[in-house]
């Protein structure tokens, strides 16, 4: 039985490589394990990409992005480019692994009689549930659902980063359970020893490179003002953008590029110096930053949406609240800050999960095992 020799296919791989995304790490780890023949990077010319963006213009940026995200014109264009890239690929391969569902390569793979798989941190059902109600017409959502379903029906298997998303493919799309495979995700950081970790500093860390409001930044800021009344020395550390916030106890750090050694060292030091990590986001496709926090032994508070209950509560690493609930968030922060021993216990639980579950060795092993069964 031959070993997997996959061709990875995705839009914007070079950009994902520059920002060190999870998908870049996936392909790098598959390559290190000898299971990757190469990556086909699909790129739409800038002028055409701008034209597609203009076609979907809307007064609200959220609506504009949503219309662009579910633009089937782009999907068909990427499908054409993907099939052409596979036909011209320089090298031998026996399987295809595409990132996401914004391309349909099934006809090519069926013609060549090779198994094809997709890898996901999201799908259209999970994505549209994260949007404000009524922001897109039902017809546009149904068209996207129909497109994705046709992609999945022609694949040999579907990999997901989370168990929550795996359930969505079964319950929302009606895919057979044996076709959907939880692969997981690996932490970008080594789970360091917690021997010298201090939990009494009352430092609350929040990280978001965009969408301060959608990531729960406003909710957290309002909750923090309540926390300060009981813990005057508490600090809120905001990382990701130079937000225009100037009030007692709030410390702001701009964007820190993890690819830059100096920025990466500062980024990790902020995790080491924090007592807990809080990001009460209105939805998270995967929530990589929670795993980053757990790598540093930080208890987490998120919300009861998306994948956050799985990552946080499923590993005993913290608590979740309803999105936008300022009172509940303040109460949870106060409870944790007032219990350093409980903070340590939750931090250690998350730290253990990173060492035993969120590793790239696990991900690569799961992917290769499934792909190998089709060869």
C-alpha positions in Angstrom: 0.0 0.0 0.0 1.6 3.3 -1.1 2.1 6.1 1.4 0.1 9.3 1.0 1.6 11.8 -1.4 -0.9 14.7 -1.3 -1.1 17.8 -3.3 -2.4 20.7 -1.2 -4.7 23.2 -3.0 -5.7 26.5 -1.5 -6.3 30.1 -2.3 -3.6 32.5 -1.1 -1.2 30.0 0.3 1.7 32.4 0.0 -0.2 34.9 2.1 -1.1 32.2 4.7 2.6 31.3 4.8 3.6 34.9 5.5 1.2 35.2 8.4 1.9 31.7 9.7 -1.7 30.5 9.6 -2.9 27.1 10.8 -3.2 25.9 7.2 0.4 26.8 6.5 1.4 24.8 9.6 -0.7 21.9 8.4 1.0 21.7 5.0 4.4 22.2 6.6 3.9 19.4 9.1 2.5 17.1 6.4 5.6 17.9 4.3 8.0 17.2 7.2 6.2 13.8 7.7 6.8 13.0 4.0 3.1 13.0 3.0 3.0 16.1 0.9 4.0 16.3 -2.8 3.6 20.1 -2.9 1.0 22.9 -2.7 -0.9 24.5 -5.6 -1.3 28.2 -4.6 -4.4 29.6 -6.4 -4.2 33.4 -6.8 -6.8 35.6 -8.4 -5.3 38.7 -10.2 -5.5 41.8 -8.1 -7.6 43.7 -10.7 -10.1 40.8 -10.9 -10.3 40.4 -7.1 -11.0 44.1 -6.8 -13.7 43.8 -9.4 -15.4 41.0 -7.4 -15.1 43.1 -4.2 -16.8 46.1 -6.0 -19.5 43.8 -7.3 -20.4 43.0 -3.7 -20.2 46.5 -2.2 -22.5 47.3 0.6 -22.9 50.2 3.1 -22.1 47.9 6.0 -18.6 46.4 6.1 -20.0 43.2 7.7 -22.6 42.9 4.9 -20.0 43.6 2.3 -17.6 41.0 3.6 -20.5 38.5 3.9 -21.6 39.0 0.3 -18.0 38.6 -0.9 -17.5 35.5 1.2 -20.4 33.8 -0.4 -19.7 34.9 -4.0 -20.1 31.8 -6.2 -18.4 33.6 -9.1 -15.2 33.5 -7.1 -15.8 29.8 -6.3 -16.2 28.9 -10.0 -13.1 30.9 -10.9 -11.1 29.1 -8.2 -12.4 25.7 -9.4 -11.2 26.4 -12.9 -7.8 27.5 -11.6 -7.5 24.6 -9.3 -8.2 22.0 -12.0 -5.6 23.7 -14.3 -3.1 23.8 -11.5 -3.5 20.0 -10.9 -3.1 19.2 -14.6 0.1 21.2 -14.7 1.5 20.0 -11.4 5.2 19.0 -11.7 5.5 15.8 -9.7 3.8 12.5 -8.8 0.8 12.6 -6.4 -1.9 10.1 -5.4 -4.4 12.3 -3.5 -5.6 15.8 -3.2 -6.2 17.9 0.0 -8.0 21.2 -0.6 -8.5 23.9 2.0 -12.1 24.8 2.4 -15.0 24.4 0.0 -14.6 27.5 -2.3 -13.5 25.2 -5.2 -14.8 22.1 -6.8 -12.1 19.8 -8.0 -14.2 16.6 -8.0 -14.5 16.2 -11.8 -10.7 16.2 -12.2 -10.1 13.8 -9.3 -12.8 11.4 -10.5 -11.3 11.4 -14.0 -7.9 10.6 -12.6 -9.4 8.1 -10.1 -7.6 9.7 -7.1 -9.2 10.4 -3.7 -9.8 14.0 -2.8 -10.3 15.5 0.7 -11.1 18.9 2.2 -9.8 20.5 5.4 -11.9 23.0 7.3 -12.1 25.5 10.2 -15.6 26.5 9.1 -18.5 25.8 6.7 -21.3 27.9 5.4 -23.7 26.9 8.2 -21.3 27.8 10.9 -20.3 31.0 9.1 -23.8 32.3 8.5 -24.7 31.6 12.1 -22.0 34.0 13.2 -23.6 36.9 11.1 -26.2 39.4 12.4 -29.7 38.1 11.5 -31.0 39.1 8.1 -27.7 40.5 6.7 -27.9 38.2 3.6 -31.0 37.1 1.7 -31.9 33.5 2.1 -31.5 32.8 -1.6 -27.8 33.7 -1.4 -27.2 31.5 1.6 -29.1 28.6 0.0 -27.1 28.9 -3.2 -23.9 28.7 -1.1 -25.2 25.7 0.8 -26.1 23.9 -2.4 -22.6 24.6 -3.8 -20.8 23.3 -0.7 -23.0 20.2 -0.6 -22.1 19.3 -4.1 -18.4 19.7 -3.2 -18.7 17.4 -0.2 -20.7 14.8 -1.9 -17.9 14.3 -4.4 -15.1 14.1 -1.9 -13.7 10.9 -0.3 -13.6 12.6 3.1 -13.9 15.8 5.0 -11.4 16.8 7.8 -12.3 19.4 10.5 -10.3 21.3 13.0 -12.9 20.8 15.7 -15.4 18.2 16.9 -18.1 20.9 16.9 -17.6 21.5 13.2 -17.5 17.8 12.5 -21.0 17.5 14.0 -22.2 20.4 11.8 -21.2 18.5 8.6 -23.3 15.5 9.8 -26.3 17.4 11.2 -26.4 20.4 8.8 -25.2 18.9 5.5 -26.4 15.3 6.2 -23.0 13.8 5.4 -22.5 10.2 6.6 -20.5 10.1 9.9 -17.9 7.8 8.3 -17.1 10.5 5.8 -16.4 13.3 8.3 -13.1 13.1 10.3 -12.0 15.2 13.2 -8.3 16.0 12.6 -7.8 18.7 15.1 -5.2 21.5 15.3 -1.7 21.9 16.7 -0.6 24.7 19.0 2.0 27.0 17.4 3.8 27.2 20.8 5.5 24.6 22.9 3.6 24.0 26.2 6.2 25.4 28.6 6.6 24.3 32.2 4.3 26.0 34.6 6.6 25.6 37.6 7.2 29.3 38.0 3.9 30.5 36.7 2.2 33.2 38.9 -1.6 33.6 38.9 -1.9 36.5 41.4 -1.0 39.4 39.1 -4.7 40.2 38.2 -3.7 40.7 34.5 -6.4 40.0 32.0 -5.3 39.4 28.4 -7.3 40.0 25.3 -6.0 39.4 21.7 -7.7 40.4 18.4 -6.2 41.8 15.3 -9.5 43.1 14.0 -13.2 43.4 14.8 -12.9 44.7 18.4 -16.6 44.7 18.9 -17.3 41.2 17.2 -14.5 39.7 19.2 -16.2 40.9 22.4 -13.8 43.8 23.2 -16.6 46.2 24.1 -18.2 43.5 26.3 -14.9 42.9 28.1 -14.2 46.6 28.5 -17.5 47.2 30.2 -17.1 44.1 32.4 -13.6 45.3 33.3 -14.9 48.6 34.6 -17.0 46.6 37.1 -14.1 44.3 38.0 -12.0 47.4 38.9 -14.4 48.3 41.7 -13.5 45.1 43.5 -9.9 44.7 42.3 -8.5 48.2 41.9 -5.1 46.8 40.9 -6.5 44.7 38.0 -5.1 45.3 34.6 -6.6 44.7 31.1 -4.0 44.1 28.4 -5.3 44.6 24.8 -3.2 43.2 22.0 -3.7 43.3 18.2 -4.5 46.9 17.2 -3.8 50.5 18.4 -7.3 51.0 19.8 -8.1 54.5 20.9 -8.8 53.6 24.6 -7.4 55.6 27.4 -8.6 54.7 30.9 -7.1 53.5 34.2 -5.8 49.9 34.2 -6.0 49.4 30.4 -2.7 48.7 28.6 -2.7 48.6 24.8 -0.2 46.8 22.5 -0.5 47.2 18.7 -0.2 44.4 16.2 2.5 41.9 17.1 3.7 39.8 14.1 4.5 36.2 15.4 6.8 35.7 12.4 9.1 38.4 13.7 11.4 37.1 16.5 11.2 40.3 18.5 7.4 40.6 18.2 6.9 36.9 18.9 9.0 37.1 22.1 7.0 40.1 23.3 3.7 38.3 22.3 4.6 35.2 24.4 5.8 37.3 27.3 2.4 39.0 27.5 0.8 35.5 27.8 3.4 34.5 30.5 2.7 37.6 32.5 -1.1 37.3 32.4 -3.4 35.6 35.0 -6.2 34.7 32.5 -7.2 35.1 28.9 -10.6 36.5 28.0 -12.1 36.9 24.5 -15.9 36.9 24.7 -16.3 36.7 20.9 -19.7 36.5 19.2 -18.4 33.5 17.3 -15.1 31.7 16.5 -14.6 29.3 13.7 -11.8 27.6 15.6 -10.3 30.0 18.2 -6.5 29.3 17.7 -5.8 32.1 20.3 -7.4 30.1 23.1 -5.0 27.2 22.4 -2.2 29.7 22.4 -3.3 30.9 25.9 -3.6 27.3 27.1 -0.1 26.6 25.9 1.0 29.2 28.5 -1.2 27.8 31.2 -3.8 30.6 31.1 -7.4 29.8 32.1 -9.8 31.1 29.5 -13.2 32.8 29.3 -15.1 32.7 26.0 -18.7 32.5 25.0 -21.2 29.7 24.5 -21.0 29.8 20.7 -19.0 28.1 18.0 -16.1 26.0 19.0 -15.3 27.8 22.3 -17.3 25.4 24.6 -15.4 22.5 23.1 -11.9 24.0 23.6 -12.5 25.7 26.9 -15.1 23.7 28.9 -14.3 20.4 27.1 -10.8 20.6 28.6 -11.7 22.1 32.0 -9.7 25.2 31.0 -12.2 27.9 32.0 -15.7 29.2 31.5 -18.1 30.4 28.8 -20.9 33.0 29.0 -23.6 34.1 26.6 -22.3 36.6 24.0 -22.6 40.2 25.1 -23.5 39.4 28.7 -21.5 42.0 30.6 -22.8 41.1 34.1 -22.0 37.4 33.6 -18.5 38.2 32.3 -17.7 40.5 35.2 -18.9 37.9 37.7 -16.8 35.1 36.1 -13.7 37.3 36.0 -14.2 38.3 39.7 -14.7 34.7 40.7 -11.5 33.6 39.0 -9.4 36.5 40.2 -10.5 35.8 43.7 -9.4 32.2 43.5 -5.7 31.9 42.4 -5.7 28.2 43.2 -8.7 27.7 40.9 -6.9 29.8 38.3 -3.9 27.4 38.5 -6.1 24.3 38.3 -7.8 25.5 35.1 -4.5 26.7 33.7 -3.0 23.3 34.3 -5.9 21.5 32.7 -5.6 23.6 29.5 -1.9 23.1 29.5 -2.4 19.3 29.7 -4.8 19.5 26.8 -2.2 21.2 24.6 0.4 18.6 25.4 -2.0 15.6 24.8 -4.5 16.8 22.2 -3.5 19.9 20.3 -0.4 18.7 18.6 0.5 18.6 15.0 1.7 15.0 15.3 -1.9 14.1 16.2 -3.3 16.0 13.2 -0.8 14.5 10.7 -1.4 11.0 12.1 -5.2 11.3 11.7 -5.0 12.8 8.2 -2.5 10.2 6.9 -4.5 7.3 8.4 -7.7 8.3 6.6 -6.0 9.1 3.3 -4.0 5.9 3.4 -7.2 3.9 3.7 -8.2 5.1 0.2 -4.9 4.2 -1.5 
